[in-house]
């Protein structure tokens, strides 16, 4: 940009003419951003010519003071391009980025996903095979413990599963969903199950200490998968922590007659009760239907507390008021036991086990005797594990069930604060204080929030009624502010976790 050359007196008070350097920098920045976007779009579309041209234009032509930073930025963009290309099955683009530009084949995304994991996730077998040939790690998991083998099993991709295992994938790698064998069974993929079993997958391994691949096959609805697992040595009596055997679970649905027949033929014991003392035939009578009762009747021993031992007598027995009341009381007792186990696990900082116990306790929740404090406890455990979204979800479930309990809003405020939604956290804490004004934990939470944020987020709320990430709470901001003084000064007793924290 040419500038005028008219002379002016050195003593002139007129300001100097504007420099063009700032304009040029802004134009260059915009141009570079456009090129980066074009490069990423080309990776998604598989437009190799455009991608190569944008990459060359982005690379600095010669060393400079800022050359190192510029080059690092280009490599970062190209790394993102590699992830996008793998996600969309653009093998040619992956080849150019890895071979020609030297992008690491196992470059990690922000979520710690490798290109191979992304290709496997979206079912691009050919792209995954090429990455493996270039040395991609077949074992690298993401932050949730998912491996490429998990995703090959999820997609029913037998060929990719075989290739991954031949390249050294860990057939026993597990996360909360279990191993790849659990996933294949849940998805009803017998061909993948055959491959995994041939490579040493354990048909009796528990996922989250609760269910085996045999139980997963029930969820997948594949009797063929169940037969393959039994042939490989799956234990038909394995019940996990809850003691619920595959037969008990199979009896809970009408459409599971094929599974019940398969399990009985494999030696499943129809006289093993569940954790409430109910036999499979009782579960079938309540949930599975008369045909399942007829199937189980010849192989079930009459329990001592039952009269009128017949198919009709069993159907009548489980529908009696006395039976239902007994089950209700037993369920309440078991729920309390599991909640106590969860509280003990929390005290020892075993938060994963605590969440498991609380989830199992919720299975016995009675609509007439809801215990929303279990959701509040789960929310706290998720916070300790650093999983803010789950903490918020459980806190909101608690509020829906017990809208007048201050602890639920307190847990919600803690979750919002963890997620850095300070305006919503403030509103939740104030609501908690209105419902439980003598709780010092709530007062301390608001005081800490105001000190940490210096009142910035609250000021935004005051000025514009800013809403947070959730519309769970209602009411204008000024209502929240009215309670601030008494809230911060609140004193009283806190409640221990075992009583519903």
ZIJO-V422734 format. One line per field, one symbol per residue. phi: phi as a letter, one per 20 degrees, with the letter a starting at -180 (. if undefined). psi: psi as a letter, one per 30 degrees, with the letter a starting at -180 (. if undefined). burial: 1 if it has 9 or more other C-alpha atoms within 8 Angstrom, else 0. A space follows every 50 residues. Layout:
phi = ???
psi = ???
burial = ???
//
This chain:
phi = .fdfdgfbfgefefffffeeffffffffffffffffffffffffemefff fffffffffffbgbfdfffffgfffffffffffffffdmefffgfffefe enfgfdgeffemeegfffffgemefffffffffeofffdfeefenfdgfg ffffemefffgfffffeofefegccgfoeffgffffemdfffggffffen fefdfedlmdcegfffffffmdfffffffffeofefdfdmffnffgfgff fecffegffffffffeofefdeeefdneegffffffceoffffffegfdd efffeddmfaffffffffdffffffffffffffffffffffffffffeme fffffgfffffffdfegebfdfffffffgfffffemdfffffgfffffff ecfddfffffffffffffemeffffgffffffffecfeefffffffgfff ffelmffffffffcmfeefcdfedoffffffgefffffefcqeedfgfdo f
psi = jklkgkllkffkfkllkkkfeeeeeeeeeeeeeeeeeeeeeeeefgieee eeeeeeffkkflklegeeeeeeeeeeeeeeeeeeeeeghieeeeeeeeee fgkkfgkklfghkleeeeeeeggieeeeeeeefggkkffjlafggkleee eeeefgieeeeeeeefggkjfgklaffaleeeeeeefhieeeeeeeefgg kjfgkkkggeklfeeefeefgjeeeeeeeefggkjffjfaefgjleeeef ffkeggeeeeeeeeefgkjggklafggkleeeeeeeffleeeeeefefgk kklfgklhjleeeeeeefgleeeeeeeeeeeeeeeeeeeeeeeeeefggi eeeeeeeeeeeffgkkffikiffeeeeeeeeeeffgieeeeeeeeeeeee eifgjeeeeeeeeeeeeeggieeeeeeeeeeeeefifgjfeeeeeeeeee eefggeeeeeeeeghkkafkheklklefeeffgeefefgklaklklefgg .
burial = 00000000000000000000000000000001001101110111011101 11011001110000001101100110111111111111111011111100 00101111100111111111101110111111000101111100011111 11110111011111100010100110111111111111110111111000 10110111011111111111011011111100010111110011111111 11110110110111000101001101011111111111110111011001 00000000001011101110001100110111011111111111110001 10111111011101110000011111111111100011011111111110 01001111111111111100111111111111111111110111111011 00101011011100111100000000100110110011011000000001 1
//
